Amino acid sequence: MEFETVIGLEIHSQLKTASKIFCNCTTEFGNPPNTNTCPVCLGMPGVLPVLNKKVVDSAIMLGLATNCEIRRENEFARKNYFYPDLPKGYQVSQFDKPITEHGWIEIEVGGKIKKIGITRIHMEEDAGKLVHDDLEPKSYVDLNRTGTPLLEIVSEPDLRSPEEAVAYLKKLHAIVRYLDISDGNMQEGSFRCDANISLRLKGETELGTRTELKNMNSFRNVQRALEYEERRQRDLLLDGEKVVQQTLLWDPAKNATASMRSKEEAHDYRYFPDPDLVPVVIDDQWIEAMRATLPELPAARKERFVETMGLSAEDAEVLTSSRDLADYFETALADYDNAKKLANWIMTELMRELKGEDSLDLGQCPVSPENLASLLVMVEKGTISGKIAKTVFEEMLASGTDPETVVKEKNLVQMSDEGELVTMVEEIIAANPGQVAQFKDGKTKLMGFFVGQLMKKTGGKANPGLANKLFSKELHK
């Protein structure tokens, strides 16, 4: 029996607004519990919500960036359910009249491009958070997050593997960050994902019984959870058992899912229009104003990097994975016109440091793009060697100093005086008669040994091109 996996994702992206969706409370993360609250977000009697316009702006921008239709008149609904972190007993969301719908984005998996449909993107408020006591059977309610604005992005069930699901998730993550409408911080819950997954026999068109996976806060956890659930459902079906429709929690420590509750349907929430919020009417002028603010998106930027700069698709994919990284690359490129060499330095030396023990955000990096460009220009001119450049770069990271100052203070200028180097070359040849004899017998790879000895003798400051030339001249006498 061959099965086909069917996956749909529901992604919640918290927006980068200063205040909540229906009140003036701050959205700042990390404040003491229950301090980012007021009578509106606490659901006190007699209060009225006021919609934050920036939330609508963000929804329109994301809709345009994902090829969605913008609904000219949309409305908020009350989604009724009871949970300790939901003070009103309902969540303000959108139901049958969302702000955007019928969109799509393209993903690439295994060298193949695939279009993934987007059912809808709608605005809603976030719920609070339960904090569970590690020592006692108690849970505490923190309502700081209540009322934080969200955009929920609901995909069509077009994904056919965990790999496709992660590619789609990463693509949307990059888009919301390029638009600067969300910080995309998955650890803080700013960008999180619920996944619906089912299996059906290959060739069938009806969907199988699905389960919903929650509590996934990283790309790796999404892939692992979907792979586990795919195996679990396949084993059940092969044994002649039925898949139970339910909501599952993913436990990264156990690498397994656990049942949370039976899966709800839309009618379980008893949606109805929110009587306190009027419909949102969007005209063409508003849409075009938002379209004018759209930046160059990741796919278009990647294509430009490949076509106009000669970068490989793989390198361009890495460099455009975040707007900050792509901006850093292009700013440095303005002062150092060698895209391939610059890309290699950024993807090796710079990104290794950013991901190291003291991992840094690119915005906190002490090495500015202009200073990185200056460093590579010094290598290009022969002022310093490529090896010395790495030493200089480490000092720039530690101190934030420009490369010219580091080279001057540490006396790292490359030795390119032929008269000064030829004496050392002769000394090295005289000190290694065995290697000289082997070189003359045809073991030309020993050239690397001789140049290495000179580099050691000069503390890495010898001009490697000149060193090769001098050794070749002396050894062929």
N, C-alpha and C positions, 0 to 999 in steps of 0.2 A: 504494500500500500504506500503510495507516494502522496505526501501532504504538501500543501502550499500554505505558507505563513502569511497572515494578513495583519498589518500593524497600522494603527492610527495614533497620533500623538496630540495631547492637549497641553500646550505650553503656557505657563503663566510668567509674564515678564513685568516686574515692578518698575514703575516709571520714576525717572529722576526729576520729581517735582519737589519744590521746597515744602509744600503743604499737602495735606491729604485731599482725597477726591471731593469730599463734601463739607470740609471745615478747614479752619486755619491752623490746625495742629501740625507741628513739624513732623517730617518723615525721617529725621536723623536716626541712624542705626546706633545701637549700643547704649542708649540712655537708660537710667534706672527703670525697672518695671513700672508700668502704669503712670508714667509721667508725661507721655506724649498723648494725652487724652483731654477730652472736653465733653460737655453734655451731648453734643451732636454725635460724636463717634462712640460714645458710651450708650447711645440709644435711650436717653432720658425722655420722659413724656413731654410733649409740647414743643420739641425742637424741630427745626426745619433744615433740610440739607440745601447747600448752594453748590452747584457744579463748578469745578475747577476747569477753566477754559483750556489750560495747557494739556489736560488729559485728552481732550477732543483733538487738539492740534496733533498730539503724538499718535493718536489712533489713525488720523487721516494720513499722516506721513508714512506710517507702517503699511497702511492699506495701499498707498501708491507704490511703495517699494516692493510690494509682493503681488502686484498686478491685480489687485482686488477692485471690485466695484464699490464706490462710496455711496451708501444709502443717503438720499437727500433728507429724509425725515426718519429718525430713529428714536427709540424710547427705552427708558429704564424699566426693569421689572423687579419684583420682589421674589427671591428664591427662598422659600420657607423650609427651614430645618432647624433642629434644636441640638446645640452643642455648647459646652461650657465656654468656648472661646468666641461665641457669636452673641454679643450682648442683646441685640434687637430681636433675636429669634428668627431673623431672615437676613439674607445677603442681598444688597442692591447690585443687580447684574443686568444683562440684556438677554432677551429670550427670542421672540419671533421677529423682532425688528433690530438686528445688530447694526452697528455703524458701517461695517464692511463685510463683504462676502464674495464668493466665487473667484478666488485668486489662485495663484500658483507660483512656485519657484522651481528652479532646476538644481539637481544635485549630480555629483559625479562619483560613481563607485565602480572600481575595477575597470577604469578607462571608458565607461559608458555613461552618457548623459541621460538623465531621466527627469521627466516633469512630474512634480508632486502637487496635487491639488490642495487648496486651502478652502475649507468649507466656510469659515467665518473668522473674523477678529472682532471681539467685542470688549467693551469697557466694563469694569466691575470694581468693587472694593474688596480688599483683602480681609481675612478674618484675623483673630488674635492668635495667641500661641500658648500651648500648655507646656509647663516646665515640670518634669517629673522628678521627685525626690529620689536620690540614689539609695538612701538609708531607710526611709520609711515609706509605707504605702500611701503616699500623698502626691497630689498634683496641684500646681499653682497656675493661676491664669494671669498672663501678661497681655494687656490689651494695647500696648504701644503700636503694634502693627495694624490694628483694626482701622479700617478706612484708608489704608495706603492704596493708591491707585494701581490697578493692574490692567494689562491687556491680555486676554486669553486668546490664543491662536489655536484653532482646531483644524487639524488636517483631515483630508479625505483618507479613507483606508487604502492608500496607494502604495504603502511601504511593504516590501516583501521579505525583508531580512533585518536582523539587528544592525547590520552594517549600514543599510540604507537609512534606518531610523537615526543613527548617530550622525550620519552625514547631513541629514535634514536638520537635526537639532543644532549642529555646529553652524550651518549656513544661516539659520535664523538668529542664532546667538551673535554672529558677526554683523548681521544687518541691523539689529537693535543697537549695537554698540557704534556702528558707523553713523547711524542716525542720531546718536547721542541722546536717546530717549530712555535708556536703561544702562546701569553700570554692568549688568550681566553677571554679578557676583553670585555664583551658584552656592558657595559655602554659606553666605548670609541669606540665602533664599530669594535673592532678587530675580533669579531665572531658574525656574524649576519645571519639572516635566512629569505628567502622568501618561502612561502608555496603555492603550487597549490592544490586546493581542488575541488572535484566534487562529485555529488551523482548519483547513478544509481539504477534501480530496482534490488532487489536481484535476482540472477540467470543470469542476463545479463552479457555479456562479453565486450560490447562496453563501452567506457568511456563516461561519461556525459560531459556537458559543464562546463569548469572549470573557476574559478577565481583565481587570484594570490594575496596573502596578503603580503604587505611590511611593513616596519617600525616596526619591532618587535625586541626588544633588551633585552629580558629576557625569561627564560623558561616559566614563568607564563603568560607573554603576548602572547606567541605562543599558549599555551593551551587555553587561554580565547578567542583569535581571531578565532581559528579554531572551537571552540565550538559555537561561535556566528554565524560564516559563515555556519556551518553545519545546525543550526536551521533555518537561513534565507533561505537557498536554499531548505530545506525540505518544509517550509511553501509555497514558490513559487510553487513548483512542486505539492503540494497537492491542491493548488488553480487553477491548470491548466495553470499556467503562465510559461514562459521560463526564464531560467537563462541566463543573458547576460555575455559573455566573456569579462572580464575587469580586470584591476589592481586596487586593493583596498588598501587604507591606514588604518591601525589600530589606533584608538584613545583610549588610555588607560583611559583617563579621562571620556569620554562618554561611554566607554565600547561598542563601535560600530565601524563599518567600514564605510568608505566614498570613493566614486569613485575617482580615480586619472586619469585614461586614459583607452582607449580601449586597450585590450591585444594585444601585438605585436607577430608576428610569426617570425621565423628565416629569411624568405625572406625579411621582412621589414628592416632588418639591412644591406642587401647587403654585406654579408661577402665575402672577397677575401684574398688570401695569402698576408702577409705583405712583400713588395719587399725589405724592408731595413733589414730584419732579415732572416738569412739562417736557414734551417731546423736543429733541434737539434738531433744529432745521439748519441744514448746511447748503449754502449756495455755491455757484461756480467760482465766484470771486474768492471765497474762503479756500476752496480746493486748490485753485491756481496759486494762491499765496503760499500754501504749504508745499506745492510742487516746486516752487522757486527756491525753497530752502533745502531741497534734497541734495546731499553730497553725491559724488561719484561712488557707486556701490561696489562691493567686493568683486563681483563677477566682471563688471566693466573695467575695473582697475586692473584686475589680473590679466584680462585680454590685452589691455594697453601695454602692460609691462612686457608681455611676450612679444607683441607685434612691433613695438617701437624701440624697445631696449634690448631685444635679443635674448631675454632670459628664458630658461626652460619653464615649462608649465608647472613643474614641481617647485622650483624656486619662487616663481610668482605666487603660487598658492600659499607658501609659507609667509612671504612678505606682505601679502594682503590679508592675512588671517585676522589682523586687527588694524583699525584705522590709525592708531598711534604708531604702530610699527611701519606701516606704509608711509605715513607722513615723515617719520624719522629718516627712512630710506631716501625719499625724494628730496628732503632738505639737504642731506649730505651729498646727494648726487649733483646738486646745484654747484658745489665747490670741488667735486672730484668726478670727472666725466668718464668713469669706467664702471658701468652698471654691474658687470659680472664679478669683478674683484670686490666691489663694495658689498654686493649681495653675499659673497662668500664670507667676508669679515663679519657682517652683521649676523649671519646664520650660524657661524661657528664661535668666534671669540665673544661677541656681544651677548648672544642668546645663551651661551653656556654660563656666563656670569649672572645673567638675569634669573636663570633657573637653578643656580648653585645653592650652597648652604644658606647664605644670606640673601635669599631671593629678593629681587627688587622689582618694583613696577617700573616700566619704561619711563614714566613721568618723573621718577625719582633718580634716574640714572645720572651719575656725576659726569659722564662723558656725553657732551652735547654732539648733535650730528655734525655741526661745523668743525668741532675739534677732531672728530673721527676722520672727517674728510682731510683735514690738515695733516693728520698722521699718515694717511695713505699717500698724500702728495709728497711727503718727505721720503717715503719708500720709493716712489716713482722717480724722484729726482736723484736718488742714490745718496741722500744725506744720511740715512740710516738703512740698515739691512732689514729684511722681513723678520728675522729672528729677534733683532733688537726692538723692532716695532711692538712685538708682543710684550716685552719687558716694559716698554714705555706705556703701553695700553694699561697694564696692571697698575702702574703708578698713577695714571690718569683716573682710573676707577677709585683708587684709594684716596686721592687728594682733590680730584676735580680740576687739576691743573692742565693747562694747554700743553700740547706735545712739544712745542719749541722750547718752553721753559724747562720741561723735564729733561730733554736731550742736552740742553746747555748746562743745567745744574749738575747732572750726573756724567757729563763728558762722554756722551754716547755717540758722537758723530762718527760715521763710518770712515774707516781708514781706506783711502783710495790713492795714496801716494805710492807709486810703483817702486820708487827707490827705497822707501821705508819697508815695503813688504818683501821685496826680492831677497833681502838679507835673511829674513825669517824663513822664507821658502827654502833657501839653500841650506840653512841649519837643519830644517826638518828632513830634507832629503839625505843629508849626511848622517843624521841620527837613525835612519831607518833603512839600512842597506838591503835587508831581506825583502821588504815590501817593494823597494825599487827594482830588485831583480825580478820579482814576480810580475810587476807591472810591465817590464820590458819583455817578459815571456808571453804577454798577451792578456793578463788579468787586469784589463783597463778599468774594471769597477773599483779598483783600489784608489782611483782618483778621489772618491768620496772620503776615503781614510785620510789622505793627505790634506784635503781642504778642511776636514774636521779638526785635524791637528793644529792648523793655522788659526781656525776659529777659537779653539781652546786657548791658544797662546795669546790671542788678541782680545779675549773676553767677548768674542762674537762680533767684534767691530770691523773685521776685515771685509772688504767688498767681495762678495762671493764670485761675481763674474770675473773680476780681476784676478782673484785667487786661482780660479780654474785656468785662466790664460797663462799665468806665471808658472804654475806647476806643469802644464802641458809643454811649455817652452823648455823648461829645465830638464824634464824627464825624457824628452825626445832628443836631447843633445847626444 
